[in-house]
Structure formats: structure tokens, C-alpha cells
Amino acid sequence: MKNLPVLFVPLMLLPFLLFFTSLRAAEDKTKAPPPTVAPSAVTVTVTMTGTPTTGTCPYDMNVQWSATNAGSCNKTGAWTGTAPASGSSTVSVNGPTTTYTMTCSASNDSRQITWTNPTTNTDGTAAVIASNRVYHSNLAAEIASQNPPITLTPKTTGYMLTGLPAGNRFVAVSATSDKNIESALSATAQAVIVMPTGSKTINAGCTPPPTPKPPEAVTISSTVWDTRGSLRGNSIKVGSDVGVIALGALCLGEEPATTEVGADGAMVEYWQADKNLVRLRPGVKPRPGILVSVCKLTS
């Protein structure tokens, strides 16, 4: 018998629990369906041109762009950084294929909300709807309190919700009768707002400049000096300038470049010393440190 009160109390509460459960179920069945949230109504369009897009490497190209419904833009590809919604820039093209892309994003979004108004009241009588109210929030639990409702008079079946930031957006609608009695909120619709974007890419390229052919018939020339074989220490005493003779590419080592008979009938030798071709008497040789290189003469 001690356990009887404990068993008796739950049995007494059971009818009330069943009543409230059935009442909640009835309320859920009579709740109006959620409004429809359409896809984004914002379109971001980017136009961009480059002038010129071809040329000889390297060359400068002028890029101009313009974006509609855009709050910010970013450059990718051969250029980087942020950019305003419209502007121009000069870039240097220095490759066969160069890509320039401009991607712009909207600063906020807009969504079309639609619904169907009730034709009857909760008691089954014909409803006379005078206006509607649109509630929205980024938190489902705060849909009725976060933002003031948007009152639409006379009644309507659609509304464009603008200025929406990125993230979740919860929307519900109510109907108000001609007696200014507002219905309960409809079921909640949810949309995930992603900022609309648009992009444009232009391709540019350049060809390398032509390479010239190598020079032909290259000769080395040096001034010829008449020294008469006069030496002083490790240096050669330079005499009169006797002209310029072309030198070939064949070096002969520590030997005279050539020999000839001088104006006085004496044999003379030509040596290249200190980057100058000098003339010495036979048997007279520049000392080490004086001779730079000796190459065969060409006439």
C-alpha cells in the first residue's frame, strides 16, 4: 500500500498528457506551409578588355574593366591584388600565353519570397485578408524578434527581400485580417546566402624579338710601332707609328708574328706586346711580363 500513491499519481496525469500531445499535433497540422525563397536575384556581370593583346616581348597592355552589382573585385592569374568595381591598369606582358582574370562579388544579396494567403479563418469561416507581414532573421529562434516585420498593405503574395548578408536566412509570413487580427506565423523557410560573383578573363601573349646573325669576317687590328729593338728594363721603348695591320686568330706562341726586311735592309720582326703590335730587330725579344700574345698577321 505504501507504493499506491506513487502509482496513482502518474495514472491521474496520463489523460492530461495525452490531451496536450494531441493538441500540439493538431497545431502542427494547421500551421501554414513555409514561404518559398527563390534563388539569388542578384547577377554580377564583369566586362574587361586589354589593348593590345599581342606584341613583341615585352610590351605594355592597357586593361580596363567594369562590374555591375559588385562591391569588391580580386585580380588573379598574371596579376594579383584587390581592385575597385571599375578601373584601368597597365600591365607588362612578357610571355607567349598570359592570363588576366578579374572576379567580382556582390556586397549583399536579394531573394524573392512568395507565399499563398489563407482563404479561411481558423474557425472555418471565409477569411478577408487585408495585409501580410514578412519576418526574417539569421537565427531561427529570433525570427519574430530580431528585425521589425515588413508590413505589406494591401495583401500580396510576394516580396523581394534585399540587403541580405552572407549566411543563414530564416523567413516566415503572417496574414492580417480586415479586423486587424494577425495570424500565427507560417512554417519557417531557410536559405543559405552566398554572395553572387562574376568573372572575366582575357588572354595576352607576345613573341620574342628576333635574334641577329653573328658578325662575319671578324679581324683583329693593332697599331704597329717601330721600336728599333730598343729595350729599357722590362719595357719596350716605343718609336714611331708605322700603321695598322690586321691580325688573324691563329696564335703562334712566343715566336715573332712575322718577319720582313726593313727600309734599311735589316731583318725586322713583328711582335704583339701589351696589346700593341711592335717591331723589333731580329734576335731581340720582349722580356717576360711584356709579351701579351703573339698572333699571325694577315694582310
Secondary structure, DSSP 8 states (H G I E B T S, - for coil): -TTHHHHHHHHHHHHHHHHHHHHHHHHHHHS----EEEEE----EEEEEEE-SEEESSEEEEEEEEEES-SEEEEEESS-EEE-SEEEEEEEE-SSSEEEEEEEE-SSEEEEEE----SB-TTSSB--EEEEEEEEESSGGGTTTSS--EEESS--SEEEEEEE-SEEEEEEEEEEETTS-B------EEEEE---EEEEEEEEEEE---------S--EEEEEEE-TT-EETTEE---EEEEEEEEEEEE-SSS-SEEEE-TTS-EEEEEEETTEEEEE-TT----TTTB---EEE--
